[in-house]
């Protein structure tokens, strides 16, 4: 496996592949845990942080409250959260070595499939995963990486991971042509030009996994769950401190430390205009016959990062096809201005892209542009005529919190004391569910992993609103689409 490092140079990968990180000596100040913590959001970031806090001795005397906007009493998170879905891809296949290693740590826990573990009772399936792209240059004119560059870097890192964890290199199968991709897919679909099949990746039943995780948090007896929607954050301006949250019903919740982990709803609470934006992604579901289920249930997950289109093996006779794209924006005025940094002079509060889901409108459908893209993906990935025009049994919009680089934001606010932010999942955080909370708590206590200190830090504001577009090489579609405009286009 000595060829892994030279390959990175051949692929213009200006980074060490899977570096061994030596932590430098750190003189950390003594951490004084808060007496109370309020976590806003019961998704991947919020639930995992709550559970991790209950396991740390320094927080034994800290009261922990989780607030979630779920309208259903006792149901966490809300049914329209991005983590509540039939399936999510579980993969260590990353172009960035740091995320590849962290995903491998998470995958080790997903692979624990006894009934009492996260991956048990069908919550995780190791189906294999084809990561592929269309042919083309490795960089765009602006210098950002293309899909094919992302795939080739991921291939290098996957080979290195296989070596590191003593897995056979045959578990990473190169698919160097459309013909080989068609063969590897198990369906005959020639949906990309170049890629590879990682037999050690798979997918998770997202909704069942979140329920399992929520049950573990409840079992600790340490966490109080509250149904309610945070409309704004409460502050003490003289002390430059966030003291809690005001809910839409007018009530307030107070805490020494407020952790905002509200996913795509975070930019509506905190000014993230220079760092993160909510984007809507399209998902479609097709009902299958029992025969079709049996033919497709053993296929690998398939993703073309040049288009963002992907497909996950079916369960219970339902097939999911979706797009990991630049997504739709939904700019609307906020009911309350997001909390900003007063050190930077800004224009009057502008529009904020805000999630619009089936809980807001039960009749909400996806835009025609998105439905056409999903239909095209289905025809290329499963070239079976009997499926090509079959109606979607349902569709939905899944809302990401996108950052420009795809890195998360896990850091204290630079101005407001008592405010910590854990967001920016950028459509790839779910797989890290079993390790996310420990990393967030490490950051809360001042021990952010060295390889992520720059990636996860709060980005300094300059008072300029920016168009946030994730350019890590894994996105497809067209940037800048406005949801309302696309919904009004007649197909």
C-alpha positions in Angstrom: 0.0 0.0 0.0 3.0 2.2 -0.4 1.5 3.7 -3.5 -1.2 5.6 -1.6 0.9 8.7 -0.9 2.3 9.1 -4.4 -1.2 8.8 -5.7 -2.3 11.9 -3.8 0.3 13.9 -5.6 -0.8 12.5 -9.0 -4.3 13.6 -8.1 -3.3 17.1 -7.2 -4.2 16.3 -3.6 -2.2 19.0 -1.8 -2.5 17.4 1.7 -1.2 14.4 3.6 -3.4 11.4 3.3 -4.7 10.2 6.6 -2.0 11.9 8.7 -1.2 10.7 12.1 -2.0 13.8 14.2 0.2 14.3 17.3 -1.5 16.6 19.8 0.8 19.4 20.9 1.1 20.1 24.6 -1.7 22.4 25.7 -2.0 24.6 28.7 -5.7 24.5 29.1 -7.4 26.7 31.7 -9.3 24.9 34.3 -12.8 24.4 32.9 -15.6 25.4 35.1 -18.8 23.6 34.0 -22.0 25.7 33.9 -24.8 24.9 36.4 -27.3 24.6 33.6 -27.2 24.0 29.8 -30.0 24.6 27.3 -29.6 22.8 24.0 -31.9 24.1 21.3 -32.5 21.4 18.8 -32.9 17.6 19.2 -31.3 16.6 15.9 -27.9 14.9 15.4 -25.9 17.7 17.0 -28.3 18.3 19.8 -29.2 14.7 20.9 -25.6 13.5 20.7 -24.3 16.4 22.7 -27.0 15.8 25.4 -25.9 12.2 25.7 -22.2 13.0 25.7 -22.8 15.6 28.5 -24.4 12.9 30.7 -21.3 10.7 30.4 -18.8 13.4 31.5 -18.1 13.5 35.3 -17.5 17.3 35.2 -21.1 17.8 34.2 -22.6 15.6 36.9 -24.1 18.6 38.7 -25.2 20.4 35.5 -28.9 20.4 34.6 -29.5 19.7 31.0 -32.5 20.8 29.0 -33.3 20.0 25.3 -35.7 22.3 23.5 -37.1 21.2 20.2 -39.8 22.7 17.9 -41.5 19.3 17.5 -45.3 20.0 17.7 -46.0 16.4 18.8 -45.7 16.0 22.6 -42.9 13.7 23.6 -41.7 13.3 20.0 -38.0 14.3 19.4 -36.8 15.6 17.0 -39.6 17.1 14.9 -40.9 14.9 12.1 -39.6 17.3 9.4 -36.0 17.3 10.8 -33.3 16.4 8.3 -32.4 13.4 10.4 -35.9 11.9 10.3 -36.0 9.9 7.1 -36.0 6.3 5.8 -32.3 6.3 5.1 -28.9 8.1 5.2 -25.6 7.1 3.7 -22.9 5.8 6.1 -19.5 6.1 4.6 -15.9 7.0 5.5 -15.4 7.9 1.8 -14.2 11.5 2.1 -11.8 13.7 0.1 -10.7 15.3 3.3 -8.5 12.9 5.4 -9.7 14.4 8.8 -13.3 13.6 8.1 -12.4 10.2 6.6 -10.8 9.2 9.8 -13.6 10.6 12.0 -16.2 8.8 9.8 -14.2 5.6 10.2 -14.5 6.0 14.0 -18.2 6.4 13.7 -18.5 3.5 11.3 -17.0 1.2 13.9 -19.9 2.0 16.1 -22.5 1.6 13.3 -21.1 -1.9 12.7 -22.0 -3.0 16.2 -25.2 -4.7 15.3 -26.3 -6.5 18.4 -29.9 -5.5 19.4 -28.7 -3.1 22.1 -26.3 -1.2 19.8 -26.9 1.7 17.4 -26.4 -0.5 14.3 -28.6 -3.3 15.6 -32.1 -4.4 14.6 -31.6 -3.3 11.0 -30.6 0.2 11.8 -27.4 -0.2 9.8 -26.9 -2.2 6.6 -23.5 -2.6 5.0 -24.6 -2.7 1.4 -21.5 -1.3 -0.2 -21.3 2.2 -1.7 -20.4 3.4 -5.2 -18.9 6.9 -5.2 -18.6 8.1 -8.7 -18.4 11.2 -10.9 -18.5 12.4 -14.5 -15.2 12.8 -16.4 -13.6 16.2 -16.5 -10.9 18.4 -15.1 -9.9 18.2 -11.4 -10.5 21.9 -10.8 -13.0 24.5 -11.9 -11.9 27.9 -13.3 -12.3 29.4 -9.8 -9.9 26.8 -8.4 -12.5 24.8 -6.5 -12.4 21.0 -6.8 -14.7 19.2 -9.2 -16.7 16.0 -8.5 -14.1 13.8 -10.2 -11.3 15.3 -7.9 -13.5 14.6 -4.9 -13.9 10.9 -5.9 -10.3 10.3 -6.7 -9.1 11.9 -3.4 -11.7 9.8 -1.6 -10.5 6.7 -3.3 -6.9 7.4 -2.1 -8.1 7.9 1.4 -10.3 4.8 1.4 -7.3 2.7 0.3 -5.3 4.2 3.1 -8.0 3.5 5.6 -8.3 -0.1 4.5 -4.6 -0.5 5.1 -4.7 1.3 8.5 -7.5 -1.0 9.8 -6.1 -4.2 8.3 -8.9 -4.6 5.8 -8.3 -6.2 2.5 -7.6 -3.8 -0.3 -10.0 -5.9 -2.4 -12.8 -4.2 -0.3 -12.1 -1.1 -2.4 -12.9 -2.0 -6.1 -11.9 0.5 -8.8 -14.7 1.2 -11.4 -12.7 3.0 -14.1 -15.3 3.2 -16.8 -19.1 3.4 -17.3 -19.2 -0.3 -18.2 -17.5 -1.2 -14.9 -19.8 1.1 -13.0 -22.8 -0.6 -14.6 -21.5 -4.0 -13.5 -20.7 -2.9 -10.0 -24.2 -1.3 -9.5 -26.0 -4.6 -9.9 -28.6 -2.9 -12.0 -26.7 -2.2 -15.2 -26.9 1.5 -14.7 -24.1 3.5 -16.4 -24.7 6.6 -14.2 -21.1 8.0 -14.2 -17.7 7.7 -15.9 -15.3 6.9 -13.0 -15.6 5.7 -9.5 -15.1 2.9 -7.0 -17.1 0.5 -4.9 -16.3 0.4 -1.1 -17.8 -2.8 0.2 -17.3 -1.5 3.8 -19.8 1.4 3.5 -23.6 1.3 3.7 -26.7 3.0 5.0 -28.7 3.6 8.1 -32.4 3.7 8.9 -32.2 7.4 10.0 -35.5 7.7 11.8 -35.1 4.4 13.7 -31.5 5.4 14.6 -32.6 8.8 16.0 -35.4 7.1 18.0 -32.8 4.7 19.4 -30.5 7.6 20.3 -33.3 9.6 21.9 -34.3 6.6 24.0 -30.7 6.4 25.3 -30.8 10.0 26.3 -34.1 9.6 28.1 -32.8 6.5 29.9 -30.1 8.5 31.6 -32.7 10.4 33.6 -30.5 13.5 33.4 -32.1 15.4 30.5 -35.4 17.4 30.5 -37.1 17.5 27.1 -39.3 20.5 26.2 -41.6 20.8 23.2 -41.5 24.4 22.0 -40.1 26.7 19.3 -37.4 29.2 20.2 -38.2 32.5 18.5 -35.2 34.5 19.8 -32.3 34.3 22.3 -32.5 36.2 25.5 -29.5 38.5 26.3 -28.0 40.6 29.0 -26.4 43.3 26.9 -24.4 44.9 29.7 -22.7 41.6 30.4 -22.6 40.6 26.7 -24.2 37.3 27.7 -26.9 35.1 26.3 -29.1 34.0 29.2 -31.7 31.7 27.5 -34.4 31.6 24.8 -37.8 33.1 24.3 -40.4 30.8 22.9 -43.1 31.6 20.4 -45.7 31.2 23.2 -44.0 34.0 25.1 -42.4 31.8 27.8 -38.7 31.8 28.4 -36.1 29.1 29.3 -32.9 30.3 31.1 -29.5 28.6 31.3 -25.8 29.5 32.0 -24.9 28.0 28.6 -27.1 28.0 25.6 -26.1 25.5 22.8 -27.8 26.3 19.5 -28.0 23.1 17.5 -31.1 23.9 15.6 -29.9 22.7 12.1 -31.3 24.7 9.3 -33.3 26.8 11.8 -30.1 28.1 13.3 -29.7 31.1 11.0 -33.1 32.3 12.1 -31.8 32.6 15.7 -28.2 33.7 15.1 -26.8 35.9 12.4 -25.0 33.4 10.2 -25.1 35.4 7.0 -21.4 35.3 6.4 -21.1 31.6 7.4 -24.1 29.3 6.8 -27.4 29.2 5.0 -30.4 26.9 4.9 -30.9 25.0 1.6 -33.7 22.7 0.6 -32.9 19.3 -1.0 -35.2 17.0 -3.0 -36.1 13.5 -2.0 -38.5 11.1 -3.8 -39.9 7.7 -2.9 -41.2 5.0 -5.2 -43.3 2.0 -4.2 -42.0 -1.4 -5.5 -43.4 -4.8 -6.0 -42.1 -7.7 -3.8 -40.2 -9.0 -6.7 -38.6 -5.6 -7.4 -37.7 -5.4 -3.7 -35.9 -8.7 -3.8 -34.0 -7.7 -7.0 -32.8 -4.4 -5.5 -32.3 -4.9 -1.8 -28.8 -6.2 -2.2 -27.5 -3.4 -4.5 -25.0 -0.8 -3.2 -25.7 2.8 -2.4 -24.9 4.9 -5.5 -23.9 8.5 -5.6 -22.7 10.7 -8.6 -21.1 13.7 -7.0 -21.0 15.6 -10.3 -24.8 15.7 -10.3 -25.4 15.1 -6.6 -27.9 12.4 -7.4 -28.0 9.3 -5.3 -30.0 6.2 -4.6 -30.2 4.0 -1.5 -31.3 0.3 -1.6 -35.0 -0.2 -0.8 -36.6 -1.5 2.4 -40.3 -2.5 2.9 -40.8 -2.1 -0.9 -39.9 1.6 -0.9 -37.0 2.9 -3.0 -35.5 6.3 -2.3 -33.8 8.6 -4.8 -32.4 12.0 -3.8 -30.0 14.8 -4.7 -27.1 16.2 -2.6 -27.1 19.6 -4.4 -26.6 23.3 -4.0 -30.2 23.3 -3.0 -33.1 25.8 -3.0 -33.0 29.0 -1.0 -36.1 30.3 0.7 -35.4 33.9 1.7 -38.0 35.3 4.1 -38.1 38.0 6.8 -37.6 36.6 10.3 -40.2 37.0 12.9 -37.4 38.3 15.2 -34.0 39.6 13.9 -31.3 36.9 14.4 -28.9 37.7 17.2 -25.8 39.4 15.6 -22.5 40.8 16.7 -23.0 44.5 17.5 -19.3 45.3 16.9 -20.0 45.2 13.1 -22.2 47.8 11.6 -24.8 46.2 9.4 -27.7 47.1 7.2 -31.2 46.6 8.6 -32.0 43.0 9.0 -32.4 41.3 5.6 -34.1 38.2 4.4 -33.0 34.8 5.9 -33.3 31.5 4.0 -35.7 29.5 6.1 -36.9 25.9 6.0 -40.3 25.3 4.5 -41.5 21.7 5.1 -44.5 19.4 5.0 -45.3 20.5 8.6 -45.8 24.0 7.3 -47.8 22.8 4.3 -49.1 19.3 4.2 -49.6 19.6 0.4 -46.0 20.7 -0.2 -44.4 19.1 -3.2 -40.9 19.4 -4.6 -40.2 21.7 -7.6 -40.6 20.3 -11.1 -36.9 20.9 -11.7 -36.1 18.7 -8.8 -38.5 16.0 -9.7 -37.1 15.8 -13.2 -33.6 15.5 -11.8 -34.7 12.6 -9.6 -36.5 10.9 -12.5 -33.3 11.2 -14.6 -31.3 9.7 -11.8 -33.7 6.8 -11.5 -33.4 6.0 -15.2 -29.6 6.1 -15.2 -29.1 4.2 -12.0 -31.8 1.6 -12.5 -32.4 1.3 -16.3 -35.5 -0.8 -16.0 -38.4 0.6 -18.1 -41.0 -0.5 -15.7 -39.7 2.0 -13.1 -39.0 4.9 -15.3 -42.4 6.6 -15.3 -43.8 5.1 -12.1 -45.1 8.0 -10.0 -43.4 9.0 -6.8 -45.5 7.8 -3.8 -44.3 10.8 -1.9 -41.7 13.5 -2.1 -40.2 15.9 0.5 -37.7 18.7 1.0 -34.8 18.0 3.4 -33.2 21.1 4.8 -29.4 21.4 5.1 -27.4 24.0 7.0 -24.7 24.7 4.4 -21.3 26.3 4.9 -19.0 27.3 2.1 -16.5 24.5 2.7 -18.8 21.9 4.1 -17.1 22.2 7.5 -19.2 22.3 10.6 -19.4 25.2 13.0 -18.7 24.0 16.5 -17.5 27.0 18.6 -18.3 29.7 21.1 -19.8 32.9 19.7 -17.0 35.5 19.7 -19.0 38.3 21.3 -21.9 36.7 23.3 -20.7 34.8 26.4 -22.8 31.8 27.3 -23.5 31.0 23.6 -22.2 28.0 21.9 -23.1 27.0 18.3 -23.1 23.5 16.9 -24.4 23.5 13.3 -23.4 23.6 9.7 -24.0 19.9 9.0 -23.9 20.6 5.3 -25.7 17.4 4.4 -23.1 15.0 5.7 -23.3 15.1 9.6 -25.7 12.2 10.2 -23.2 9.4 9.8 -21.2 11.0 12.6 -24.1 10.5 15.1 -22.2 8.1 17.4 -19.1 10.4 17.7 -20.5 13.8 17.2 -21.5 14.5 20.8 -18.1 13.7 22.3 -16.5 16.1 19.8 -18.9 18.9 20.6 -18.4 18.5 24.3 -14.6 18.5 23.7 -15.0 21.8 22.0 -17.2 23.1 24.8 -14.5 22.3 27.3 -11.8 23.9 25.2 -10.4 20.6 23.8 -11.3 20.8 20.2 -9.4 18.1 18.2 -6.3 19.7 16.7 -7.1 18.6 13.1 -10.5 20.4 13.4 -9.6 23.6 15.2 -9.5 25.6 12.0 -12.3 23.7 10.3 -14.9 24.1 13.0 -14.1 27.6 14.3 -16.4 30.5 14.2 -15.6 32.6 11.1 -15.0 36.3 11.8 -17.8 38.5 10.6 -17.2 41.7 8.6 -20.7 42.9 8.3 -21.1 41.7 4.7 -23.9 39.3 3.7 -22.5 36.6 1.4 -24.0 34.1 -0.9 -23.0 30.8 0.7 -22.4 28.0 -1.7 -20.8 24.7 -0.6 -17.9 24.0 -2.9 -16.2 20.9 -1.6 -16.6 19.0 -4.9 -19.6 16.9 -3.6 -22.5 19.0 -4.9 -24.5 19.0 -8.1 -27.3 21.0 -9.6 -27.5 24.7 -10.0 -26.6 27.2 -7.3 -28.9 30.1 -6.3 -32.3 28.6 -7.1 -35.2 30.2 -5.2 -37.8 27.7 -3.9 -40.8 29.9 -4.4 -39.8 30.6 -8.0 -39.2 27.0 -8.8 -42.5 25.9 -7.2 -44.4 28.3 -9.4 -42.9 26.9 -12.6 -45.4 24.6 -14.3 -43.8 21.3 -15.4 
